[in-house]
Every structure is written in C-alpha cells, then in structure tokens.
Amino acid sequence: MRVSEIDTPAVLIDVEILERNVRRAAEHCRKHHVALRPHIKTHKMPPLAHVQIEAGAVGISVAKLGEAEVMADAGIQDLLVAYPIVGAAKLRRLASLAERARVTVALDSFEVAEGVDRAARDAGREIGVLVEVDSGTARCGVAPEELPALCRRIAGLRHARWHGVMTYQGYITGDPETRERLMREENGRVNGLLDRLERDGLRPKVVSGASTPNLDLCQLLERVNENRSGTYVFNDRNTVNSGSVRWEDCALRVAVTVVSTAVPGQIIIDGGSKTFTSDRAAGSADASFGRIVEDPTLQLVKMNEEHGFVQAEGAARPKLGDRLHLIPNHVCVVVNMHDQVYLHRGDEVIDCWPVAARGKVR
Ligand SMILES: Cc1ncc(COP(=O)(O)O)c(C=O)c1O
C-alpha cells in the first residue's frame, strides 16, 4: 500500500526518522552514562516501547496506571509511574501491577507514600518510590528544603523502597546558549539538593530528570543518572521551536484532505480539533495549529471538531481533494486522539499499529 492510498485524516510515522531519533537519544545517554527511561505518554504504543528498550532504554516512564497496565500486558517489565497514585481504587490496581512488573512511583507527600507502602504489602512485592522535587515548574514536587525530611520518612517505610529523587526540567528551552546556561544553573541546584540529602545520610540510587528540549545537554546535570524524555521519538512544532531539533527530525505527520473550497480565502481540511486537539504552540506568538509541510505559509487558524480552517488565497490555494500533511504543535495529545498510526518507509506503508494506551486517563 502507498501512503497516498491511506484514507484521511491519518497519523503517519516516517520510520527512518523515528529510528534515527530513537538511536540518537539512546547513543547520547549511553555515551554519558545516563539511563534512558523514555516517557511513553508521547506514543502510547507497546511495539515502540520495545523498540526503545532494544535500543538501550532501561525501562519506561508512564503518567497513568492505565498506560502502565497496557505496557505490562505487552511484556514491559520495568515501569516508573511518574505521577502520584491517590485513592483506594488506584492502589488496588498498583498492587496487582506490582505482582507482574517492577514498579516505581513518583510522589511528593508522605500520605501518598503510605498508600504505596500498603499496596506493596498487599502485593507482597517491593514498590519503589522517587520523591519529586519542584525543579521550577511549580506543578508537583516538594520544595527543596522539604526534600530531606520527606525522603527520610519514606526511607523508614516497611514495604515501599525509597530509590531517590525525581526532577523535571520541562521549562528549559531556547537557543543552545540559553539552554546551556539554564542547565548549568539547574545542575547547581540539583547538586545542592543532593549534598543536603547526603549530609543527612541519604544516598539516592536514582536521580531522574527530563525533558526532550534539553535531552542533548542532559550530561550537564552531572548527578542526574536517569532521563525520562518522551517527545524525542517523534518531535513536533514545540520541540522545533524549543531550538533543540530541526523540522527534518519530526517523524510524525497528520495527513488530511481538502474537502471544501466554497468560501473564498480559505480551504477546509478534514481534520479539526478531534484530530489535532486545540493545543497552541508553546511560547510562540504563532496561533496556528501545526505546520503545513507542503506550504508553511498556509495557516490552520481555526478548528471546529471535524473542520480545519486554513487561510489560503491566490495561486497557492490547494484544490478540492488535495492532500496536505501537518506537523502538529504538540504530538503527544494528537496521538492520543487516534486509534492507529501508519508506519511508512518512503512512500510504502509497512505497518499499522494500534495506539493501545490511548485514552488511559485513569
Ligand atoms: C514528569 C514528566 N517526565 C517526563 C516528561 C517527558 O518530557 P518530554 O516529552 O518533553 O520529553 C514529562 C512530559 O510531560 C513529564 O511530565
């Protein structure tokens, strides 16, 4: 089957670019002795998690237990749930997950750690704990000065095992000089944290960090020994805008068809917010919803659920039935909208993978 024969809207993955992205990240981490534990919230597909592990990843990171369950069903054995597990229903699922895979949970409170401890007791298995510290995102994570006391309390639990610390450098983007400066500053902060833990007799086995826009500089965080980057497998407009990759590094495109040219000055494509989501480009004044590969001057400026409004005038205006390809603003949320993706080498479709962990928000 040829790529042009796939019905639209469709998510296409260029396998050559994908393989290059996977290989590049694995080699970089290996060279710098950092364990790569990719976040699979980007792709949500067990076969791709296996490709990452075969390339050298030590395991995977997930955000949700539902994602972890799909991956464990597919034989992935080492899982970090990089998200606090709260509530009895989830703790029961955590216990049964721990019976069939090695599981670590990231959290930022003793209450959540106690729940994990009970789940480990019920499973009769160890469950690891990473304590998340706020690296500047002001999302989850304890303040640096609270870290030693929380780690000490968790290290005293009977069934859960304190393994270390989780940081997240998602805010570090920009041109190479800016990223390098911010990473060096972050290195100073992380070293300060770890020194403080060590003065208290706490030696973390794992110091976990991320993300894609600073993956190429992960070695600057000297004592961070694990990296959870996720978006690097596909890349997207945000990672290109972050200054760390080029358009040629974007492995995923969404194929769409022009379905109406009735209104002057615009065309309508068959992908709207149910295909692309409404995520804007991060940190950019550009308000469009993706880059149109065939002609980046065309702008997807507005969406209804199934209609994409593209501003297009004059000779450059695509015709009814034309196919266009878009690099999305934020690839992770786009994958989550689709049942399957098509893998291709050049113009030949070589496989179709279900997005098995899509919609696993619990
Ligand atoms: C806790 C955590 N770790 C890792 C990642 C992966 O970051 P990225 O997709 O930028 O590589 C994310 C992304 O949202 C995250 O929230």
The ligand as an SDF file (V2000), in Angstrom:
LIG
                    3D

 16 16  0  0  0  0  0  0  0  0999 V2000
    7.0490   14.0120   34.7460 C   0  0  0  0  0  0  0  0  0  0  0  0
    7.4510   14.0390   33.3020 C   0  0  0  0  0  0  0  0  0  0  0  0
    8.5650   13.4020   32.9400 N   0  0  0  0  0  0  0  0  0  0  0  0
    8.9630   13.3670   31.6490 C   0  0  0  0  0  0  0  0  0  0  0  0
    8.2450   14.0100   30.6530 C   0  0  0  0  0  0  0  0  0  0  0  0
    8.7340   13.9580   29.2370 C   0  0  0  0  0  0  0  0  0  0  0  0
    9.0260   15.2220   28.7230 O   0  0  0  0  0  0  0  0  0  0  0  0
    9.2190   15.4560   27.1620 P   0  0  0  0  0  0  0  0  0  0  0  0
    8.0370   14.9230   26.4740 O   0  0  0  0  0  0  0  0  0  0  0  0
    9.4400   16.9070   26.9890 O   0  0  0  0  0  0  0  0  0  0  0  0
   10.4410   14.7040   26.7610 O   0  0  0  0  0  0  0  0  0  0  0  0
    7.0850   14.7050   31.0050 C   0  0  0  0  0  0  0  0  0  0  0  0
    6.3010   15.4120   29.9900 C   0  0  0  0  0  0  0  0  0  0  0  0
    5.2210   15.8890   30.1640 O   0  0  0  0  0  0  0  0  0  0  0  0
    6.6720   14.7130   32.3580 C   0  0  0  0  0  0  0  0  0  0  0  0
    5.5590   15.3570   32.7470 O   0  0  0  0  0  0  0  0  0  0  0  0
  1  2  1  0
  2  3  1  0
  2 15  2  0
  3  4  2  0
  4  5  1  0
  5  6  1  0
  5 12  2  0
  6  7  1  0
  7  8  1  0
  8  9  2  0
  8 10  1  0
  8 11  1  0
 12 13  1  0
 12 15  1  0
 13 14  2  0
 15 16  1  0
M  END
$$$$
